[in-house]
Amino acid sequence: MKIILIVFFLILSLHSKDVSELKVEILSAISHSLMHKDKINIYVDDPTLSKNKNKNIKLSFVEYKNADIVFTSDVNIVKSLDNKAIVFATTYYAYAHLPHAVGAFFWQKGRPNIIFSEKRLKELSIKLPNKFDKYIE
Amino acid sequence: MVKKYFSIQYLFILIPIIFVLIVMSLYLQSDLAINKSKQEIYNIEKNRSSKLSSKILKIINEETSSDLNRLFLNNAIRDRVEKLLAMYVSQEFKYIYIVYIDKKGFYRYLLDATFGADRGEFGQKFSPMLSELWKNVIVSKKPAYSSKQDAFGLWATHLTPIVEQNKVKAIIALDISTTEYTKFSKILSPFDSFLKILIIVSIIIIFTIFLLTYLFYKLQKQSIIDPLTKLYNRLYLNSVGKHIKLQKTAIMMLDIDYFKKVNDSYGHDAGDVVLASVAKKILIATRLDDKVIRYGGEEFLILIKYKNNKNEIVEIAKRIKESISKEKIRVDKDLSIQVTISIGVNINTDKNKGLSDAIKTADNMLYLAKNNGRNRIEINL
């Protein structure tokens, strides 16, 4: 029984590791589609993601004040940015209600959801690579 | 005795093989049972979700009077349907939602009976994971079901199209998660592991038995073979002696003439070369069925099986004598030694009381050959 529990928690930890790695990979893909920089400074309101150790991911996890892209749903953080960073919402609700959000990336029903706002991309003169077309609305 | 021993050996090997086959068959049967139960659970879940989808479709038709546009246009109806569907959300039916396809071909939530952060807003874009399944539902206008099994349970999606005017207007989606199969697997898991361990242990035992048997036979063969001449030794004669049928076996005793002189004149190494060479010539001159034994120092014994013709025994003796005497034995590049051989043949072994007696008779014939001038054959006619 003890062994089964250990194996169970091991699988659970591996599984959670996979999900967070996947999330960081998506964050990287979104960030590099929005900015043409070698290393992008991002802020994510999920602190567990900033512990990423994947060397292939060219992202720096920084404070929102120093970030190029801010992944958040916190209105106060968005207000304090004063349009200096690109805002990406982390819930659909925030995306719908934050006028500055270029898009949203959130986990719903056990699957990742990515949305880019066509209107806001145009406002910021951002041209996404073609592979992101299916996420634009 | 040898035959009896062989049958016991076969039994030792056969029992573990049968045991492994039984264990393997048990393992395969348990595996079949698991797969069967998985299929059963799959069917049960499929039927349940199919029934629930029908209920949901009925609710929607009742609440919208079979006009789905009402759901798009009327918030109150949408809220009411959501609340009704929320009653069916459970551990098993984790997510119940309805998705429509917009003009651009994007999937969007029409309503979602899910609670909390997983709830999709009306009009929110929806990204299906099994996009092919969704496409199939739209094209075929028929329900579809897909499931996958992982360490945590069975995950499935059941899709039912809502068709109006022969067109799929929306899709009812049920995301199902059940741990029934995992529970069942966990119950069977110790038995499954036990069988796996049993198979491995049995295979190791069989391998060990094969290895030990091989080593035993190798050692046994080594113990009955003379290392110098590669002929059988007297130990072999002792082990097979009881089984020899004297009525059909002639005995030949052979002795290298003046072998002591060879040893004294050229040394024991040269003597060994002569012995090995003579042994080889004897082997070549005899048949496969004949058993050539190094009986003593330079003395050889041959057990010759025959059917009716005793002349063939004499022919063999002549062949041996001639092959040895016709050419010198080359010891090294400077030394070649000519040897001859005396042979005593007992072809009337059926008159002897036993093997020892038959050997004694052959030995007497050999003695006679020696006394009569050596390099000759004496037969007890």
Interface residues (C-beta under 8 A of the other chain):
Chain A: I4 F8 I11 H15 T91 Y92 Y93 A96 Q108 K109 G110 R111 P112 N113 I114 I115 E137
Chain B: Y95 K104 F106 T114 A117 D118 G120 E121 Q124 K125 F126 S127 M129 A151 F152 D175 K186 S189
